[in-house]
Amino acid sequence: MSTPEYSRTFDVRQVDRLHVRLEPDAAERAALARRFGIVSIDSLAADIDLACKTRAGGFQIEASGTLKAQIIQPCAISAEDLAVTIDEPLFFRFVPQSTAFTPDEEIELSAEALDEIEYEGTHFDLGEAVAQSLALAIDPFLTGPDAEAMRKSGLIGKPEDENPFAALKGLKLD
């Protein structure tokens, strides 16, 4: 497994009641922009409060805070660059890696378990969790002010022409 573009690991034994501010440098932001298929990440900062709780099998870390970013991403229709401001609440729960299942076993997750990120050993990666939260906040279908003009210009296909039955539309049934 390769190292994430933005990694900040913390020891579970040293984070109780800790406040951290994570800000990737320019090279890390550029690598994240490539990973997420956007033009650039001009700024990215996460302010996070950490709290540690003991639980069976290790420590549970709750992380809550905010993610703020300024990104440039292409319009989904015209490909023009669009400036986007992201301001998202964050909540993660880092839990010890579970071994209570067998490979290929189907498991059902509760709503509470959806915010859980497993860690191995005594360290968890808060930087990668922040990066994944940024990825989820990016609108993959963002359109800008020129999108409608591009649609009307005829330079892009109409949605009804992009389905599997479009080729059959012109066939004669005689």
OpenMM code with the backbone's topology and positions (N, CA, C; nanometers):
from openmm import Vec3, app, unit

residues = "MET SER THR PRO GLU TYR SER ARG THR PHE ASP VAL ARG GLN VAL ASP ARG LEU HIS VAL ARG LEU GLU PRO ASP ALA ALA GLU ARG ALA ALA LEU ALA ARG ARG PHE GLY ILE VAL SER ILE ASP SER LEU ALA ALA ASP ILE ASP LEU ALA CYS LYS THR ARG ALA GLY GLY PHE GLN ILE GLU ALA SER GLY THR LEU LYS ALA GLN ILE ILE GLN PRO CYS ALA ILE SER ALA GLU ASP LEU ALA VAL THR ILE ASP GLU PRO LEU PHE PHE ARG PHE VAL PRO GLN SER THR ALA PHE THR PRO ASP GLU GLU ILE GLU LEU SER ALA GLU ALA LEU ASP GLU ILE GLU TYR GLU GLY THR HIS PHE ASP LEU GLY GLU ALA VAL ALA GLN SER LEU ALA LEU ALA ILE ASP PRO PHE LEU THR GLY PRO ASP ALA GLU ALA MET ARG LYS SER GLY LEU ILE GLY LYS PRO GLU ASP GLU ASN PRO PHE ALA ALA LEU LYS GLY LEU LYS LEU ASP".split()
positions = [
    Vec3(0.0852, -0.1178, 0.0000),
    Vec3(0.0000, 0.0000, 0.0000),
    Vec3(0.0895, 0.1237, 0.0000),
    Vec3(0.0574, 0.2204, -0.0856),
    Vec3(0.1398, 0.3396, -0.0947),
    Vec3(0.1029, 0.4409, 0.0144),
    Vec3(0.1951, 0.5312, 0.0397),
    Vec3(0.1734, 0.6357, 0.1396),
    Vec3(0.0777, 0.7398, 0.0827),
    Vec3(-0.0201, 0.7837, 0.1627),
    Vec3(-0.1128, 0.8868, 0.1140),
    Vec3(-0.0399, 1.0186, 0.0856),
    Vec3(-0.0993, 1.0995, -0.0012),
    Vec3(-0.0405, 1.2291, -0.0366),
    Vec3(-0.0314, 1.3216, 0.0839),
    Vec3(-0.1257, 1.3074, 0.1753),
    Vec3(-0.1271, 1.3929, 0.2943),
    Vec3(-0.1497, 1.3039, 0.4156),
    Vec3(-0.0434, 1.2777, 0.4888),
    Vec3(-0.0502, 1.1883, 0.6034),
    Vec3(-0.0014, 1.2608, 0.7285),
    Vec3(-0.0818, 1.2555, 0.8335),
    Vec3(-0.0426, 1.3083, 0.9650),
    Vec3(-0.0865, 1.2050, 1.0677),
    Vec3(0.0099, 1.1291, 1.1154),
    Vec3(-0.0232, 1.0240, 1.2112),
    Vec3(-0.0072, 1.0743, 1.3539),
    Vec3(-0.0913, 1.0188, 1.4402),
    Vec3(-0.0896, 1.0529, 1.5818),
    Vec3(-0.0928, 0.9247, 1.6626),
    Vec3(-0.0298, 0.9277, 1.7789),
    Vec3(-0.0303, 0.8141, 1.8707),
    Vec3(-0.1552, 0.8240, 1.9572),
    Vec3(-0.2344, 0.7185, 1.9611),
    Vec3(-0.3602, 0.7196, 2.0360),
    Vec3(-0.3402, 0.7472, 2.1841),
    Vec3(-0.2210, 0.7192, 2.2348),
    Vec3(-0.1935, 0.7366, 2.3779),
    Vec3(-0.1583, 0.8802, 2.4139),
    Vec3(-0.1476, 0.9683, 2.3142),
    Vec3(-0.1012, 1.1047, 2.3410),
    Vec3(-0.1929, 1.2137, 2.2848),
    Vec3(-0.3200, 1.1833, 2.2637),
    Vec3(-0.4053, 1.2814, 2.1976),
    Vec3(-0.5247, 1.3289, 2.2799),
    Vec3(-0.5426, 1.2787, 2.3995),
    Vec3(-0.6615, 1.3162, 2.4757),
    Vec3(-0.6650, 1.4667, 2.5010),
    Vec3(-0.7774, 1.5290, 2.4678),
    Vec3(-0.8006, 1.6731, 2.4830),
    Vec3(-0.6964, 1.7571, 2.4087),
    Vec3(-0.6623, 1.7113, 2.2919),
    Vec3(-0.5640, 1.7807, 2.2090),
    Vec3(-0.6361, 1.8534, 2.0958),
    Vec3(-0.5953, 1.9782, 2.0704),
    Vec3(-0.6476, 2.0532, 1.9552),
    Vec3(-0.5355, 2.0584, 1.8520),
    Vec3(-0.5693, 2.0234, 1.7266),
    Vec3(-0.4694, 2.0287, 1.6195),
    Vec3(-0.5242, 2.1081, 1.5018),
    Vec3(-0.4332, 2.1724, 1.4325),
    Vec3(-0.4663, 2.2414, 1.3070),
    Vec3(-0.3806, 2.1757, 1.1997),
    Vec3(-0.4453, 2.1197, 1.1000),
    Vec3(-0.3743, 2.0539, 0.9917),
    Vec3(-0.3821, 2.1401, 0.8664),
    Vec3(-0.2659, 2.1697, 0.8092),
    Vec3(-0.2580, 2.2477, 0.6860),
    Vec3(-0.1494, 2.1869, 0.5973),
    Vec3(-0.1902, 2.1207, 0.4893),
    Vec3(-0.0889, 2.0637, 0.4001),
    Vec3(-0.0102, 2.1731, 0.3291),
    Vec3(0.1155, 2.1427, 0.2978),
    Vec3(0.1967, 2.2406, 0.2250),
    Vec3(0.1600, 2.2390, 0.0766),
    Vec3(0.2243, 2.3241, -0.0005),
    Vec3(0.1894, 2.3403, -0.1424),
    Vec3(0.2057, 2.2101, -0.2206),
    Vec3(0.3117, 2.1350, -0.1951),
    Vec3(0.3340, 2.0088, -0.2671),
    Vec3(0.2261, 1.9064, -0.2317),
    Vec3(0.1877, 1.9002, -0.1061),
    Vec3(0.0824, 1.8064, -0.0643),
    Vec3(-0.0528, 1.8461, -0.1243),
    Vec3(-0.0809, 1.9761, -0.1281),
    Vec3(-0.2062, 2.0229, -0.1885),
    Vec3(-0.2094, 1.9918, -0.3384),
    Vec3(-0.0965, 2.0086, -0.4064),
    Vec3(-0.0889, 1.9779, -0.5495),
    Vec3(-0.1111, 1.8283, -0.5732),
    Vec3(-0.0535, 1.7444, -0.4890),
    Vec3(-0.0717, 1.5992, -0.5027),
    Vec3(-0.2168, 1.5603, -0.4775),
    Vec3(-0.2807, 1.6219, -0.3798),
    Vec3(-0.4221, 1.5946, -0.3534),
    Vec3(-0.5096, 1.6398, -0.4696),
    Vec3(-0.4782, 1.7551, -0.5286),
    Vec3(-0.5557, 1.8050, -0.6435),
    Vec3(-0.5475, 1.7060, -0.7590),
    Vec3(-0.4292, 1.6511, -0.7844),
    Vec3(-0.4150, 1.5504, -0.8903),
    Vec3(-0.4994, 1.4274, -0.8572),
    Vec3(-0.4924, 1.3823, -0.7339),
    Vec3(-0.5683, 1.2642, -0.6908),
    Vec3(-0.7191, 1.2846, -0.7093),
    Vec3(-0.7688, 1.4039, -0.6790),
    Vec3(-0.9122, 1.4304, -0.6844),
    Vec3(-0.9586, 1.4829, -0.8202),
    Vec3(-0.8660, 1.5007, -0.9144),
    Vec3(-0.9025, 1.5433, -1.0485),
    Vec3(-0.9516, 1.6866, -1.0568),
    Vec3(-0.8954, 1.7737, -0.9737),
    Vec3(-0.9318, 1.9153, -0.9788),
    Vec3(-0.8092, 1.9965, -1.0179),
    Vec3(-0.8298, 2.1228, -1.0496),
    Vec3(-0.7210, 2.2078, -1.0981),
    Vec3(-0.6202, 2.2372, -0.9871),
    Vec3(-0.6700, 2.2841, -0.8719),
    Vec3(-0.5780, 2.3161, -0.7619),
    Vec3(-0.6526, 2.3253, -0.6300),
    Vec3(-0.5762, 2.3139, -0.5250),
    Vec3(-0.6242, 2.3395, -0.3888),
    Vec3(-0.5406, 2.4566, -0.3397),
    Vec3(-0.6000, 2.5746, -0.3374),
    Vec3(-0.5258, 2.6945, -0.2999),
    Vec3(-0.5022, 2.7021, -0.1502),
    Vec3(-0.5981, 2.6547, -0.0713),
    Vec3(-0.5795, 2.6492, 0.0742),
    Vec3(-0.6621, 2.5352, 0.1289),
    Vec3(-0.6130, 2.4798, 0.2378),
    Vec3(-0.6823, 2.3704, 0.3059),
    Vec3(-0.6385, 2.3741, 0.4512),
    Vec3(-0.7357, 2.3830, 0.5408),
    Vec3(-0.7055, 2.3829, 0.6836),
    Vec3(-0.8169, 2.3100, 0.7579),
    Vec3(-0.7764, 2.2300, 0.8539),
    Vec3(-0.8726, 2.1592, 0.9387),
    Vec3(-0.8359, 2.1863, 1.0840),
    Vec3(-0.9328, 2.2369, 1.1588),
    Vec3(-0.9163, 2.2565, 1.3026),
    Vec3(-0.9937, 2.1453, 1.3712),
    Vec3(-0.9234, 2.0651, 1.4510),
    Vec3(-0.9833, 1.9434, 1.5056),
    Vec3(-0.9507, 1.9284, 1.6533),
    Vec3(-1.0538, 1.8921, 1.7303),
    Vec3(-1.0371, 1.8585, 1.8714),
    Vec3(-1.0427, 1.7075, 1.8846),
    Vec3(-0.9466, 1.6523, 1.9582),
    Vec3(-0.9381, 1.5076, 1.9771),
    Vec3(-0.9690, 1.4708, 2.1211),
    Vec3(-1.0413, 1.3610, 2.1387),
    Vec3(-1.0731, 1.3090, 2.2718),
    Vec3(-1.0533, 1.1584, 2.2686),
    Vec3(-0.9924, 1.1063, 2.3728),
    Vec3(-0.9598, 0.9644, 2.3799),
    Vec3(-1.0491, 0.8938, 2.4822),
    Vec3(-1.0996, 0.7781, 2.4428),
    Vec3(-1.1789, 0.6944, 2.5330),
    Vec3(-1.1233, 0.5538, 2.5267),
    Vec3(-1.1239, 0.4857, 2.6379),
    Vec3(-1.0801, 0.3463, 2.6348),
    Vec3(-1.1991, 0.2589, 2.5988),
    Vec3(-1.1702, 0.1541, 2.5259),
    Vec3(-1.2735, 0.0568, 2.4896),
    Vec3(-1.2070, -0.0785, 2.4759),
    Vec3(-1.2859, -0.1804, 2.4720),
    Vec3(-1.2311, -0.3155, 2.4608),
    Vec3(-1.1409, -0.3232, 2.3382),
    Vec3(-1.0209, -0.3688, 2.3573),
    Vec3(-0.9277, -0.3850, 2.2468),
    Vec3(-0.8406, -0.2647, 2.2185),
    Vec3(-0.8558, -0.1553, 2.2932),
    Vec3(-0.7695, -0.0401, 2.2694),
    Vec3(-0.8368, 0.0916, 2.2986),
    Vec3(-0.7909, 0.1937, 2.2283),
    Vec3(-0.8420, 0.3290, 2.2478),
    Vec3(-0.9335, 0.3697, 2.1325),
    Vec3(-1.0356, 0.4445, 2.1659),
    Vec3(-1.1231, 0.5042, 2.0657),
    Vec3(-1.0973, 0.6543, 2.0683),
    Vec3(-1.0699, 0.7113, 1.9538),
    Vec3(-1.0422, 0.8542, 1.9434),
    Vec3(-1.1566, 0.9200, 1.8687),
    Vec3(-1.2163, 1.0226, 1.9289),
    Vec3(-1.3184, 1.1009, 1.8610),
    Vec3(-1.2557, 1.2323, 1.8176),
    Vec3(-1.2749, 1.2634, 1.6909),
    Vec3(-1.2190, 1.3853, 1.6325),
    Vec3(-1.3334, 1.4676, 1.5745),
    Vec3(-1.3441, 1.5920, 1.6165),
    Vec3(-1.4484, 1.6785, 1.5625),
    Vec3(-1.3905, 1.8164, 1.5362),
    Vec3(-1.4439, 1.8807, 1.4334),
    Vec3(-1.3940, 2.0135, 1.3991),
    Vec3(-1.4501, 2.0614, 1.2675),
    Vec3(-1.3701, 2.1412, 1.1974),
    Vec3(-1.4131, 2.1977, 1.0696),
    Vec3(-1.3029, 2.1870, 0.9655),
    Vec3(-1.3464, 2.1796, 0.8420),
    Vec3(-1.2574, 2.1764, 0.7268),
    Vec3(-1.2918, 2.2970, 0.6405),
    Vec3(-1.1916, 2.3768, 0.6084),
    Vec3(-1.2109, 2.4933, 0.5206),
    Vec3(-1.1090, 2.4829, 0.4078),
    Vec3(-1.1576, 2.5065, 0.2859),
    Vec3(-1.0686, 2.4970, 0.1701),
    Vec3(-1.1137, 2.5924, 0.0604),
    Vec3(-1.0169, 2.6343, -0.0187),
    Vec3(-1.0399, 2.7107, -0.1411),
    Vec3(-0.9823, 2.6257, -0.2532),
    Vec3(-1.0686, 2.5831, -0.3467),
    Vec3(-1.0222, 2.4986, -0.4551),
    Vec3(-1.0630, 2.5585, -0.5892),
    Vec3(-0.9960, 2.5131, -0.6941),
    Vec3(-1.0328, 2.5453, -0.8316),
    Vec3(-1.0623, 2.4115, -0.8976),
    Vec3(-1.1837, 2.4001, -0.9525),
    Vec3(-1.2186, 2.2767, -1.0220),
    Vec3(-1.2851, 2.3090, -1.1539),
    Vec3(-1.2775, 2.2170, -1.2492),
    Vec3(-1.3378, 2.2438, -1.3796),
    Vec3(-1.4886, 2.2260, -1.3770),
    Vec3(-1.5574, 2.3066, -1.4563),
    Vec3(-1.7010, 2.2916, -1.4771),
    Vec3(-1.7233, 2.1563, -1.5453),
    Vec3(-1.8246, 2.0845, -1.5037),
    Vec3(-1.8527, 1.9518, -1.5596),
    Vec3(-1.8978, 1.9585, -1.7050),
    Vec3(-1.9422, 2.0750, -1.7526),
    Vec3(-1.9910, 2.0891, -1.8901),
    Vec3(-1.8911, 2.1632, -1.9785),
    Vec3(-1.8501, 2.2821, -1.9350),
    Vec3(-1.7655, 2.3668, -2.0205),
    Vec3(-1.6164, 2.3516, -1.9935),
    Vec3(-1.5807, 2.2884, -1.8825),
    Vec3(-1.4409, 2.2696, -1.8400),
    Vec3(-1.3729, 2.3994, -1.7972),
    Vec3(-1.4495, 2.5097, -1.7845),
    Vec3(-1.3900, 2.6340, -1.7358),
    Vec3(-1.3529, 2.6177, -1.5880),
    Vec3(-1.2500, 2.6880, -1.5437),
    Vec3(-1.2080, 2.6815, -1.4043),
    Vec3(-1.3040, 2.7596, -1.3158),
    Vec3(-1.3463, 2.6971, -1.2068),
    Vec3(-1.4395, 2.7591, -1.1129),
    Vec3(-1.3788, 2.7609, -0.9732),
    Vec3(-1.3846, 2.8754, -0.9080),
    Vec3(-1.3375, 2.8874, -0.7700),
    Vec3(-1.4486, 2.8391, -0.6767),
    Vec3(-1.4130, 2.7546, -0.5820),
    Vec3(-1.5102, 2.6964, -0.4901),
    Vec3(-1.4590, 2.7110, -0.3475),
    Vec3(-1.5488, 2.7514, -0.2573),
    Vec3(-1.5179, 2.7579, -0.1147),
    Vec3(-1.5854, 2.6404, -0.0467),
    Vec3(-1.5091, 2.5687, 0.0330),
    Vec3(-1.5624, 2.4540, 0.1080),
    Vec3(-1.5508, 2.4843, 0.2560),
    Vec3(-1.6590, 2.4633, 0.3281),
    Vec3(-1.6633, 2.4826, 0.4732),
    Vec3(-1.7509, 2.3697, 0.5287),
    Vec3(-1.6877, 2.2663, 0.5815),
    Vec3(-1.7579, 2.1448, 0.6222),
    Vec3(-1.7282, 2.1097, 0.7679),
    Vec3(-1.8298, 2.0616, 0.8397),
    Vec3(-1.8026, 2.0068, 0.9733),
    Vec3(-1.7360, 1.8703, 0.9574),
    Vec3(-1.6535, 1.8349, 1.0547),
    Vec3(-1.5849, 1.7054, 1.0527),
    Vec3(-1.6198, 1.6264, 1.1779),
    Vec3(-1.6333, 1.4971, 1.1625),
    Vec3(-1.6440, 1.4071, 1.2773),
    Vec3(-1.5932, 1.2710, 1.2357),
    Vec3(-1.4946, 1.2210, 1.3095),
    Vec3(-1.4399, 1.0875, 1.2864),
    Vec3(-1.4316, 1.0157, 1.4203),
    Vec3(-1.4406, 0.8858, 1.4127),
    Vec3(-1.4154, 0.8022, 1.5301),
    Vec3(-1.3135, 0.6977, 1.4860),
    Vec3(-1.1937, 0.7048, 1.5436),
    Vec3(-1.0890, 0.6081, 1.5129),
    Vec3(-1.0980, 0.4950, 1.6153),
    Vec3(-1.1084, 0.3722, 1.5660),
    Vec3(-1.1255, 0.2560, 1.6538),
    Vec3(-1.0216, 0.1507, 1.6187),
    Vec3(-0.9863, 0.0654, 1.7159),
    Vec3(-0.8910, -0.0418, 1.6862),
    Vec3(-0.9441, -0.1328, 1.5752),
    Vec3(-0.8532, -0.1832, 1.4949),
    Vec3(-0.8927, -0.2705, 1.3849),
    Vec3(-0.9638, -0.3935, 1.4385),
    Vec3(-1.0762, -0.4256, 1.3789),
    Vec3(-1.1572, -0.5381, 1.4234),
    Vec3(-1.1053, -0.6681, 1.3640),
    Vec3(-1.1077, -0.7717, 1.4439),
    Vec3(-1.0706, -0.9048, 1.3957),
    Vec3(-1.1868, -1.0014, 1.4198),
    Vec3(-1.3054, -0.9453, 1.4463),
    Vec3(-1.4209, -1.0273, 1.4813),
    Vec3(-1.5006, -1.0725, 1.3593),
    Vec3(-1.4371, -1.0834, 1.2442),
    Vec3(-1.5070, -1.1319, 1.1257),
    Vec3(-1.4113, -1.2174, 1.0454),
    Vec3(-1.4669, -1.2972, 0.9584),
    Vec3(-1.3855, -1.3828, 0.8732),
    Vec3(-1.3835, -1.3237, 0.7322),
    Vec3(-1.2802, -1.3528, 0.6550),
    Vec3(-1.2736, -1.3010, 0.5180),
    Vec3(-1.3979, -1.3426, 0.4390),
    Vec3(-1.4445, -1.2556, 0.3520),
    Vec3(-1.5616, -1.2773, 0.2668),
    Vec3(-1.6925, -1.2874, 0.3437),
    Vec3(-1.6890, -1.2591, 0.4736),
    Vec3(-1.8120, -1.2597, 0.5521),
    Vec3(-1.8854, -1.1288, 0.5280),
    Vec3(-2.0147, -1.1375, 0.5063),
    Vec3(-2.0949, -1.0181, 0.4872),
    Vec3(-2.1247, -0.9582, 0.6241),
    Vec3(-2.0982, -0.8278, 0.6392),
    Vec3(-2.1254, -0.7611, 0.7657),
    Vec3(-2.2203, -0.6451, 0.7409),
    Vec3(-2.2978, -0.6112, 0.8400),
    Vec3(-2.3909, -0.4996, 0.8296),
    Vec3(-2.3439, -0.3905, 0.9238),
    Vec3(-2.3340, -0.2687, 0.8714),
    Vec3(-2.2864, -0.1559, 0.9510),
    Vec3(-2.4040, -0.0767, 1.0059),
    Vec3(-2.3914, -0.0359, 1.1314),
    Vec3(-2.4919, 0.0527, 1.1899),
    Vec3(-2.4611, 0.1955, 1.1460),
    Vec3(-2.5558, 0.2853, 1.1639),
    Vec3(-2.5339, 0.4254, 1.1269),
    Vec3(-2.4164, 0.4832, 1.2043),
    Vec3(-2.3999, 0.4435, 1.3283),
    Vec3(-2.2897, 0.4934, 1.4111),
    Vec3(-2.1552, 0.4432, 1.3589),
    Vec3(-2.1513, 0.3232, 1.3073),
    Vec3(-2.0263, 0.2647, 1.2587),
    Vec3(-1.9775, 0.3290, 1.1294),
    Vec3(-2.0641, 0.4021, 1.0604),
    Vec3(-2.0236, 0.4629, 0.9342),
    Vec3(-1.9177, 0.5704, 0.9524),
    Vec3(-1.9107, 0.6312, 1.0684),
    Vec3(-1.8101, 0.7338, 1.0949),
    Vec3(-1.6827, 0.6763, 1.1551),
    Vec3(-1.6734, 0.5452, 1.1622),
    Vec3(-1.5570, 0.4829, 1.2241),
    Vec3(-1.4495, 0.4516, 1.1209),
    Vec3(-1.3256, 0.4811, 1.1600),
    Vec3(-1.2090, 0.4502, 1.0780),
    Vec3(-1.1191, 0.3623, 1.1635),
    Vec3(-1.0874, 0.2445, 1.1144),
    Vec3(-1.0041, 0.1530, 1.1914),
    Vec3(-0.8570, 0.1906, 1.1802),
    Vec3(-0.7836, 0.1679, 1.2883),
    Vec3(-0.6387, 0.1877, 1.2875),
    Vec3(-0.5732, 0.0609, 1.3390),
    Vec3(-0.4473, 0.0432, 1.2992),
    Vec3(-0.3685, -0.0719, 1.3427),
    Vec3(-0.2616, -0.0246, 1.4395),
    Vec3(-0.2349, -0.1035, 1.5405),
    Vec3(-0.1298, -0.0678, 1.6352),
    Vec3(-0.1715, 0.0462, 1.7253),
    Vec3(-0.0860, 0.1484, 1.7345),
    Vec3(-0.1145, 0.2605, 1.8239),
    Vec3(-0.1244, 0.3950, 1.7516),
    Vec3(-0.1251, 0.3940, 1.6187),
    Vec3(-0.1274, 0.5195, 1.5442),
    Vec3(-0.2437, 0.5242, 1.4452),
    Vec3(-0.3000, 0.6439, 1.4280),
    Vec3(-0.4058, 0.6665, 1.3298),
    Vec3(-0.3654, 0.7842, 1.2437),
    Vec3(-0.4195, 0.7875, 1.1210),
    Vec3(-0.3816, 0.8908, 1.0241),
    Vec3(-0.4939, 0.9933, 1.0091),
    Vec3(-0.4797, 1.1045, 1.0774),
    Vec3(-0.5785, 1.2112, 1.0719),
    Vec3(-0.5693, 1.2879, 0.9398),
    Vec3(-0.4509, 1.2983, 0.8835),
    Vec3(-0.4329, 1.3692, 0.7564),
    Vec3(-0.5105, 1.3029, 0.6436),
    Vec3(-0.5042, 1.1716, 0.6329),
    Vec3(-0.5770, 1.1004, 0.5282),
    Vec3(-0.7278, 1.1122, 0.5498),
    Vec3(-0.7732, 1.1124, 0.6742),
    Vec3(-0.9161, 1.1298, 0.7023),
    Vec3(-0.9632, 1.2682, 0.6558),
    Vec3(-0.8814, 1.3701, 0.6777),
    Vec3(-0.9149, 1.5054, 0.6321),
    Vec3(-0.9174, 1.5089, 0.4794),
    Vec3(-0.8192, 1.4456, 0.4157),
    Vec3(-0.8146, 1.4425, 0.2693),
    Vec3(-0.9392, 1.3747, 0.2124),
    Vec3(-0.9803, 1.2644, 0.2721),
    Vec3(-1.0998, 1.1952, 0.2235),
    Vec3(-1.2257, 1.2805, 0.2444),
    Vec3(-1.2297, 1.3561, 0.3527),
    Vec3(-1.3438, 1.4449, 0.3754),
    Vec3(-1.3496, 1.5544, 0.2702),
    Vec3(-1.2339, 1.6068, 0.2314),
    Vec3(-1.2298, 1.7053, 0.1240),
    Vec3(-1.2827, 1.6438, -0.0050),
    Vec3(-1.2393, 1.5230, -0.0361),
    Vec3(-1.2844, 1.4562, -0.1583),
    Vec3(-1.4364, 1.4422, -0.1604),
    Vec3(-1.4963, 1.4110, -0.0467),
    Vec3(-1.6417, 1.3957, -0.0388),
    Vec3(-1.7147, 1.5297, -0.0526),
    Vec3(-1.6483, 1.6387, -0.0187),
    Vec3(-1.7100, 1.7712, -0.0256),
    Vec3(-1.7060, 1.8319, -0.1656),
    Vec3(-1.6262, 1.7750, -0.2544),
    Vec3(-1.6133, 1.8277, -0.3913),
    Vec3(-1.7334, 1.7810, -0.4731),
    Vec3(-1.8015, 1.8756, -0.5367),
    Vec3(-1.9177, 1.8450, -0.6204),
    Vec3(-1.8692, 1.7970, -0.7577),
    Vec3(-1.8867, 1.6688, -0.7906),
    Vec3(-1.8354, 1.6189, -0.9192),
    Vec3(-1.9150, 1.6687, -1.0398),
    Vec3(-2.0331, 1.7256, -1.0171),
    Vec3(-2.1178, 1.7722, -1.1261),
    Vec3(-2.1338, 1.9237, -1.1256),
    Vec3(-2.0377, 1.9936, -1.0681),
    Vec3(-2.0427, 2.1389, -1.0583),
    Vec3(-2.0473, 2.2013, -1.1977),
    Vec3(-2.1392, 2.2961, -1.2154),
    Vec3(-2.1472, 2.3668, -1.3434),
    Vec3(-2.1331, 2.5161, -1.3190),
    Vec3(-2.0741, 2.5823, -1.4153),
    Vec3(-2.0520, 2.7256, -1.4052),
    Vec3(-2.1496, 2.8046, -1.4909),
    Vec3(-2.1281, 2.9347, -1.4992),
    Vec3(-2.2205, 3.0221, -1.5718),
    Vec3(-2.2233, 2.9972, -1.7225),
    Vec3(-2.1196, 2.9383, -1.7785),
    Vec3(-2.1155, 2.9139, -1.9232),
    Vec3(-2.1682, 2.7754, -1.9617),
    Vec3(-2.2111, 2.6968, -1.8653),
    Vec3(-2.2544, 2.5598, -1.8933),
    Vec3(-2.3757, 2.5557, -1.9858),
    Vec3(-2.4748, 2.6387, -1.9599),
    Vec3(-2.5972, 2.6359, -2.0414),
    Vec3(-2.5677, 2.6786, -2.1847),
    Vec3(-2.4829, 2.7787, -2.2009),
    Vec3(-2.4458, 2.8225, -2.3363),
    Vec3(-2.3735, 2.7102, -2.4104),
    Vec3(-2.2911, 2.6355, -2.3404),
    Vec3(-2.2184, 2.5239, -2.4013),
    Vec3(-2.3173, 2.4148, -2.4436),
    Vec3(-2.4163, 2.3894, -2.3612),
    Vec3(-2.5183, 2.2888, -2.3961),
    Vec3(-2.5933, 2.3303, -2.5231),
    Vec3(-2.6312, 2.4582, -2.5300),
    Vec3(-2.7089, 2.5086, -2.6432),
    Vec3(-2.6264, 2.5182, -2.7714),
    Vec3(-2.4955, 2.5288, -2.7581),
    Vec3(-2.4100, 2.5453, -2.8759),
    Vec3(-2.4066, 2.4210, -2.9637),
    Vec3(-2.4450, 2.3090, -2.9089),
    Vec3(-2.4419, 2.1856, -2.9865),
    Vec3(-2.3057, 2.1202, -2.9901),
    Vec3(-2.2083, 2.1769, -2.9174),
    Vec3(-2.0741, 2.1192, -2.9162),
    Vec3(-2.0641, 1.9965, -2.8262),
    Vec3(-2.1622, 1.9778, -2.7440),
    Vec3(-2.1655, 1.8574, -2.6615),
    Vec3(-2.2950, 1.7839, -2.6905),
    Vec3(-2.2949, 1.6537, -2.6668),
    Vec3(-2.4125, 1.5731, -2.6947),
    Vec3(-2.5258, 1.6014, -2.5985),
    Vec3(-2.6452, 1.5708, -2.6429),
    Vec3(-2.7626, 1.5834, -2.5570),
    Vec3(-2.7723, 1.4571, -2.4730),
    Vec3(-2.8186, 1.4666, -2.3492),
    Vec3(-2.8276, 1.3470, -2.2643),
    Vec3(-2.9045, 1.2329, -2.3299),
    Vec3(-3.0093, 1.2658, -2.4076),
    Vec3(-3.0875, 1.1592, -2.4702),
    Vec3(-3.0099, 1.0895, -2.5823),
    Vec3(-2.9018, 1.1504, -2.6329),
    Vec3(-2.8188, 1.0888, -2.7366),
    Vec3(-2.7076, 1.0030, -2.6779),
    Vec3(-2.6954, 0.9994, -2.5462),
    Vec3(-2.5841, 0.9298, -2.4830),
    Vec3(-2.6275, 0.8022, -2.4126),
    Vec3(-2.7392, 0.7443, -2.4537),
    Vec3(-2.7804, 0.6208, -2.3891),
    Vec3(-2.7665, 0.5059, -2.4881),
    Vec3(-2.7742, 0.3833, -2.4427),
    Vec3(-2.7517, 0.2676, -2.5310),
    Vec3(-2.8525, 0.2562, -2.6453),
    Vec3(-2.9701, 0.3174, -2.6319),
    Vec3(-3.0720, 0.3049, -2.7344),
    Vec3(-3.0636, 0.4146, -2.8407),
    Vec3(-2.9737, 0.5112, -2.8241),
    Vec3(-2.9616, 0.6214, -2.9196),
    Vec3(-2.9245, 0.5695, -3.0585),
    Vec3(-2.8401, 0.4665, -3.0672),
    Vec3(-2.8004, 0.4114, -3.1969),
    Vec3(-2.9167, 0.3430, -3.2663),
    Vec3(-3.0093, 0.2900, -3.1899),
    Vec3(-3.1250, 0.2216, -3.2477),
    Vec3(-3.2295, 0.3193, -3.3008),
    Vec3(-3.2231, 0.4421, -3.2540),
    Vec3(-3.3237, 0.5439, -3.2877),
    Vec3(-3.3331, 0.5658, -3.4384),
    Vec3(-3.2221, 0.5626, -3.5086),
    Vec3(-3.2216, 0.5903, -3.6515),
    Vec3(-3.2480, 0.4697, -3.7395),
    Vec3(-3.2594, 0.3522, -3.6835),
    Vec3(-3.2827, 0.2326, -3.7647),
    Vec3(-3.4265, 0.2280, -3.8150),
    Vec3(-3.4409, 0.1820, -3.9363),
    Vec3(-3.5743, 0.1667, -3.9959),
    Vec3(-3.6242, 0.0267, -3.9657),
    Vec3(-3.7480, 0.0181, -3.9283),
    Vec3(-3.8045, -0.1108, -3.8930),
    Vec3(-3.8789, -0.1771, -4.0088),
    Vec3(-3.8698, -0.1242, -4.1307),
    Vec3(-3.9423, -0.1785, -4.2470),
    Vec3(-3.8931, -0.3171, -4.2797),
] * unit.nanometer
topology = app.Topology()
chain = topology.addChain("A")
for resn in residues:
    res = topology.addResidue(resn, chain)
    for name in ("N", "CA", "C"):
        topology.addAtom(name, app.Element.getBySymbol(name[0]), res)
